[in-house]
Amino acid sequence: MSTSAARLPLPVAIALACACGDANTTATSDTASLTSTGIDTGETTALATTDSPGTIDSSGAPPTTGLSTTDATTHATTGDPTTGLSTTDDITSTTTGGDDGPFAVYLDPAGDDAHGGSSPDDAVLTLARAHEILVAAAPDRDVEVRIAQGTYVGQSVTWTYYHPDHRVAFMPADYADGDGIDDIAGRPVFDGDGAGALLTLDVAAGEETHLEFYYLEIQHYLHYGLYFRGDRLDPEGGWNGGNRIYGVYFTEIGSLHVPGEQGYGAIDLVNSRANDIRNNHFVAVENHAQKAGLMHGVYIAHHSTGNQIRGNQFTEISGDPIRLRDDSNANVIEDNTFSNTGSVAFYSDWYCDPEANPNCTKPGGECPSWQNEFRDNALHCGYGGEQLPTFSYIQGGADYVPPGCPDHFADGWKRLSTSGNTTACP
């Protein structure tokens, strides 16, 4: 009987130092402190700015940038950082499936959606059929979607099934909790063949959804690989969260690789909280040149709070690999490696301000993000091989709070904390 991975708690403390300085220093440590109003160290070239998961917004404001420095300061740490790309799951597992064990649904490239999915010999073909089975059965225990190795072409599903007290885990058929890539026969491949997204979690119930993804390969999707969609108009009650993405390989996502106008992110979060995104690879996540800056590795948008992005590898991302947007707070981006990624910065923060942008679509406008952390990351050149700043505030600048948004500077908050980032380009 397999076990469920323990889930990370929402961080209870956020360090509030912010760094800036000279990004032209090679292989330096980024550990300096900023005042709460931030420091504008200059402008970078503005990216294409029609930038929205599920909406079309734009802005033409030049970004405010934050560059590396070597001044030392004390920086508190929270959580359980993973250094580098481990091959095993270092998080303690606990059983939550009950006496009967997990409820299993089996997928196989040779499966048939007329089947019931209860065994490898009765395997179904699609995630959409697996979803139908779970909605009908509504098991009061953990679920495992066991996916045989091979290639699944053109699949796309809007997923609404979850249980607030149990996980729904998508995993290779031969995976056991705690396994690394060398312990399985390989990653099952979902080839979108130009579809919009593999899986859209469409839940806005204000409770944890506990979807977990292990050692899959997701390729050839246009807009997103995985999209966790809460309600951007209901910050407190319309969220989902507590999901986990581990050991997944995202590759050739975006309009450079499949027909279409643009993509937005390999992983896209809208009002999605406390997700653990760890030990994944993001490779060739790219739009064509006119929309290159709109494509991100992880897009954290619209009240997405308390997410952990740790120990991942980002390579060839045409837009900024980490993009924060609209009141997405207390996220930790730590111990990742970024190589040939980014058009403005490795971390960028943007929101659509209706005072400056007539194309904003969210009623009441959007707001800056606060108390995020970007630290101990290895930064190796922008998408075009150029040196990039560590971080950038694209809209409004580091010390601007638009009308109608809470002014957390008055509460002693800071927009961003950085420390320990190293820069080496080339």
C-alpha positions in Angstrom: 0.0 0.0 0.0 1.4 3.3 -1.0 1.6 6.4 1.3 0.8 10.1 0.8 3.5 12.7 1.0 3.2 15.1 3.9 2.3 18.6 2.7 4.2 21.7 3.4 2.6 24.2 5.8 2.1 27.8 4.8 5.2 29.8 5.9 4.6 31.4 9.3 7.4 33.9 9.0 8.7 36.0 6.0 12.1 37.7 6.0 11.8 41.3 4.9 15.2 42.4 3.6 15.4 43.5 -0.1 18.5 43.6 -2.2 19.8 45.8 -5.0 23.1 46.9 -6.4 25.3 46.2 -9.4 24.3 43.2 -11.5 27.5 43.4 -13.6 29.4 41.6 -10.9 30.0 38.0 -11.9 29.3 35.1 -9.5 28.4 37.4 -6.6 26.2 36.9 -3.5 23.0 39.0 -3.3 22.5 39.8 0.4 21.9 43.5 0.8 19.0 45.3 2.5 16.7 47.9 1.0 14.4 50.4 2.7 10.7 49.8 2.5 10.3 52.1 -0.4 12.7 50.3 -2.6 15.5 51.7 -4.8 15.2 52.5 -8.5 18.5 51.5 -9.9 17.6 52.3 -13.5 15.4 51.0 -16.3 15.5 48.0 -18.5 13.9 47.5 -21.9 10.2 47.0 -21.4 8.9 43.6 -22.6 5.8 42.9 -24.6 3.1 43.5 -22.1 -0.1 41.7 -23.1 0.4 39.5 -20.1 -2.5 37.7 -18.5 -3.6 34.2 -17.5 -7.1 34.1 -19.0 -7.4 37.8 -19.6 -5.8 40.3 -22.0 -4.2 43.2 -20.2 -1.2 45.4 -21.2 1.0 48.1 -19.8 3.8 50.1 -21.4 5.6 51.3 -18.3 9.4 50.7 -18.0 10.3 48.4 -15.2 12.1 49.2 -12.0 15.0 46.9 -11.5 16.9 45.4 -8.6 20.4 44.2 -9.2 22.8 42.0 -7.2 25.3 43.3 -4.6 27.7 41.7 -2.1 26.8 43.7 1.0 26.1 41.3 3.9 23.0 41.3 6.1 21.2 38.9 8.3 18.4 37.0 6.5 15.9 34.8 8.3 14.9 31.5 6.6 11.7 29.6 6.8 10.5 26.3 5.6 12.6 23.3 4.5 14.8 24.3 1.5 16.0 21.6 -1.0 19.3 22.4 -2.5 19.7 21.5 -6.2 17.8 18.9 -8.0 17.5 15.8 -5.8 16.6 12.4 -7.3 14.5 11.3 -4.3 11.7 12.8 -2.3 13.1 14.1 1.0 9.7 14.9 2.5 8.4 12.4 5.1 5.4 10.4 3.8 2.4 9.4 5.9 -0.5 7.1 5.1 -3.9 8.9 4.7 -5.6 6.4 2.5 -7.5 4.4 5.2 -7.7 0.7 5.8 -8.6 0.0 2.2 -5.6 1.9 0.7 -5.9 4.4 -2.1 -8.6 4.3 -4.7 -6.7 3.7 -7.9 -7.6 4.5 -11.5 -5.3 3.2 -14.3 -4.3 4.8 -17.5 -2.5 3.2 -20.5 -1.8 4.4 -24.0 -3.5 1.3 -25.2 -6.4 1.7 -22.8 -10.0 2.2 -23.7 -12.4 4.8 -22.2 -15.1 2.2 -22.3 -13.3 0.4 -19.4 -13.6 1.0 -15.7 -10.0 1.8 -14.9 -9.9 -0.4 -11.8 -6.8 -2.4 -12.8 -4.0 -2.4 -15.4 -6.0 -4.8 -17.6 -9.0 -2.5 -17.3 -7.1 0.7 -18.0 -8.7 3.8 -19.5 -7.0 6.0 -22.1 -7.7 9.6 -20.9 -7.6 11.8 -17.9 -11.1 13.0 -18.8 -12.3 9.4 -18.4 -10.4 9.1 -15.1 -12.2 12.3 -13.9 -15.6 10.9 -14.8 -14.8 7.7 -12.8 -13.8 9.7 -9.7 -16.8 12.1 -9.9 -19.1 9.1 -10.0 -17.3 7.1 -7.2 -16.5 10.1 -4.9 -14.2 7.9 -2.8 -13.6 9.0 0.8 -9.9 8.2 0.7 -6.7 9.0 -1.2 -6.8 8.6 -5.0 -3.9 7.5 -7.2 -4.2 7.9 -11.0 -1.6 5.3 -12.1 -0.3 6.2 -15.6 1.6 3.6 -17.6 4.7 4.7 -19.5 4.2 5.8 -23.1 2.8 8.8 -24.9 -0.7 10.2 -24.6 -1.5 12.6 -27.5 -3.8 15.6 -27.5 -5.2 15.2 -24.0 -6.7 18.2 -22.2 -9.1 18.1 -19.1 -10.8 20.6 -16.9 -10.5 19.0 -13.5 -13.0 19.7 -10.7 -12.8 16.5 -8.5 -11.0 16.8 -5.2 -11.4 15.9 -1.5 -10.3 18.4 1.1 -9.0 15.7 3.4 -7.3 13.4 0.9 -4.9 13.7 -2.1 -5.4 13.0 -5.7 -2.0 11.9 -7.0 -1.1 11.5 -10.7 2.0 9.3 -11.0 3.7 6.7 -13.2 2.3 3.2 -12.8 5.4 1.9 -11.2 6.0 4.9 -8.8 6.1 4.5 -5.1 6.2 7.5 -2.7 9.8 8.5 -2.2 11.1 7.2 -5.5 13.4 9.2 -7.8 13.6 9.1 -11.5 16.0 6.2 -11.5 13.5 4.1 -9.6 10.9 4.1 -12.3 10.8 3.0 -16.0 10.6 6.7 -17.1 8.1 9.5 -17.2 4.8 9.0 -19.0 4.6 11.7 -21.7 1.5 13.9 -22.3 2.0 15.5 -25.8 -0.6 18.1 -26.2 -0.3 18.4 -30.0 -1.2 22.0 -29.7 -4.0 21.8 -27.1 -4.3 24.7 -24.6 -3.3 23.0 -21.4 -3.0 19.5 -20.1 -5.0 20.0 -16.9 -6.9 23.0 -15.6 -7.9 22.7 -12.0 -11.1 24.7 -11.9 -12.0 24.9 -8.2 -12.7 28.1 -6.3 -14.2 26.7 -3.1 -11.8 28.3 -0.5 -10.3 25.0 0.6 -7.3 22.7 -0.1 -7.6 20.6 -3.2 -4.5 18.4 -2.7 -3.7 17.5 -6.4 -0.2 16.0 -6.7 1.8 15.3 -9.8 4.9 13.1 -9.9 7.4 12.4 -12.6 5.4 13.2 -15.7 6.5 14.8 -18.9 4.3 17.6 -20.3 5.0 18.9 -23.8 3.6 20.7 -26.8 0.8 22.7 -25.1 0.1 26.3 -26.1 -1.1 28.2 -23.1 -0.1 26.2 -20.0 1.2 22.9 -18.9 -0.8 22.9 -15.6 -3.3 25.7 -14.7 -4.7 26.0 -11.1 -7.6 28.4 -11.5 -9.3 29.9 -8.5 -11.6 33.0 -8.6 -9.5 36.2 -9.0 -12.6 38.3 -7.9 -12.9 36.5 -4.5 -9.5 36.7 -2.8 -10.6 35.2 0.5 -13.2 32.7 -0.5 -12.4 31.7 -4.0 -9.0 30.0 -3.7 -7.7 26.4 -4.2 -4.4 25.1 -2.9 -2.2 22.6 -1.1 -1.2 21.1 -4.4 2.2 19.5 -5.2 4.2 19.3 -8.5 7.3 17.2 -8.1 9.8 15.8 -10.7 7.7 16.9 -13.7 9.5 17.8 -17.0 7.8 20.7 -18.8 9.2 21.2 -22.4 8.4 22.8 -25.7 5.4 24.8 -24.3 4.3 28.0 -26.0 3.7 29.4 -29.5 7.3 28.8 -30.6 6.6 25.1 -30.6 2.9 24.8 -31.4 0.5 26.9 -33.5 -1.2 29.8 -31.8 -0.7 33.4 -30.7 0.9 33.0 -27.2 1.3 31.0 -24.1 1.5 32.3 -20.5 3.2 29.8 -18.2 4.3 26.2 -17.9 2.6 26.4 -14.4 0.0 29.1 -14.0 -1.6 29.9 -10.6 -4.7 32.1 -10.2 -5.8 32.6 -6.5 -4.0 29.3 -5.7 -2.3 29.0 -2.3 0.4 27.0 -0.5 1.4 24.9 -3.4 4.7 23.0 -3.3 6.5 23.2 -6.7 9.8 21.4 -6.4 12.5 19.4 -8.3 10.9 20.1 -11.7 12.5 20.9 -15.1 11.3 23.8 -17.3 13.0 23.5 -20.7 12.2 25.4 -23.9 9.1 27.2 -22.6 8.9 29.8 -25.3 6.6 32.0 -27.4 7.5 33.2 -30.9 9.4 36.5 -31.0 6.5 38.9 -31.0 5.0 37.4 -27.8 8.3 36.1 -26.3 8.1 38.1 -23.1 4.6 36.8 -22.2 5.8 33.2 -21.5 6.9 32.3 -18.0 8.1 29.2 -16.2 5.9 29.8 -13.1 3.2 32.5 -13.3 1.9 33.4 -9.8 -1.1 35.6 -10.3 -4.2 37.2 -8.6 -3.9 36.5 -4.9 -1.8 33.4 -5.1 -0.1 33.3 -1.7 2.3 31.2 0.3 3.6 29.1 -2.6 7.0 27.4 -2.4 9.1 27.1 -5.6 12.3 25.3 -4.7 15.0 23.2 -6.3 13.8 23.6 -9.9 15.8 23.9 -13.1 14.7 26.6 -15.6 16.3 26.6 -19.0 15.4 28.6 -22.2 12.3 30.5 -20.9 11.5 33.4 -23.4 9.8 35.6 -20.7 10.8 36.1 -17.1 10.9 32.6 -15.5 9.2 33.8 -12.3 6.4 36.3 -12.7 4.3 37.7 -9.8 1.1 39.5 -10.4 -1.7 41.2 -8.4 -1.6 40.8 -4.6 0.3 37.5 -4.7 2.1 37.5 -1.4 4.5 35.6 0.9 5.8 33.3 -1.9 9.3 31.7 -1.6 11.4 31.1 -4.6 14.6 29.4 -3.4 17.5 27.2 -4.5 16.5 27.2 -8.2 18.8 27.4 -11.2 18.0 29.7 -14.1 19.9 29.4 -17.4 19.1 31.4 -20.5 15.8 32.6 -19.1 14.1 36.0 -18.9 13.5 39.1 -21.0 13.5 41.7 -18.2 14.6 39.9 -15.0 14.7 36.5 -13.4 12.0 37.6 -11.0 9.5 40.2 -12.1 6.4 41.8 -10.4 3.6 43.2 -12.5 0.0 44.3 -12.0 -2.5 46.0 -14.3 -3.1 49.6 -13.1 -6.3 51.1 -14.6 -5.0 54.6 -13.8 -2.2 53.9 -16.4 -3.7 51.2 -18.6 -7.1 51.4 -20.2 -7.0 47.7 -21.1 -7.3 46.3 -17.6 -10.2 43.9 -17.3 -10.4 43.2 -13.5 -13.1 45.3 -11.8 -11.5 47.5 -9.3 -8.0 47.1 -10.7 -5.0 45.1 -9.5 -2.5 45.7 -6.7 1.2 45.2 -6.0 2.5 42.0 -4.4 4.2 41.9 -1.0 6.5 39.9 1.3 7.9 37.6 -1.4 11.3 36.1 -1.2 13.8 35.3 -3.9 17.0 33.8 -2.5 19.9 31.3 -3.0 19.2 31.0 -6.7 21.8 30.5 -9.4 21.3 33.0 -12.2 23.0 32.2 -15.5 22.1 34.7 -18.3 18.9 36.0 -19.8 17.1 34.3 -22.7 19.3 36.0 -25.3 22.5 35.3 -23.4 22.6 38.8 -21.8 23.1 39.7 -18.2 19.8 40.4 -16.5 19.0 42.1 -13.1 17.9 39.8 -10.3 14.4 41.4 -10.1 12.2 44.0 -11.7 9.1 45.9 -10.8 7.5 46.4 -14.2 4.4 48.5 -13.3 4.5 51.6 -11.1 7.9 51.2 -9.5 9.0 49.8 -6.1 7.5 52.5 -4.0 4.2 53.2 -5.8 0.8 52.0 -4.4 -2.1 52.7 -6.8 -5.4 54.1 -5.6 -7.7 51.6 -4.0 -4.8 49.2 -3.0 -3.7 48.7 0.6 -0.5 50.6 1.5 1.5 48.0 3.3 4.5 50.2 3.5 2.6 51.8 6.4 2.5 48.4 8.0 6.3 48.0 7.7 6.0 45.4 4.9 8.4 45.2 1.9 7.7 44.1 -1.6 10.5 41.6 -1.9 13.3 40.0 0.1 16.5 38.7 -1.7 19.6 37.1 -0.4 22.3 34.6 -1.5 21.6 34.7 -5.2 24.7 34.2 -7.4 25.2 35.6 -10.9 27.4 34.1 -13.5 27.0 35.2 -17.2 28.5 33.8 -19.3 
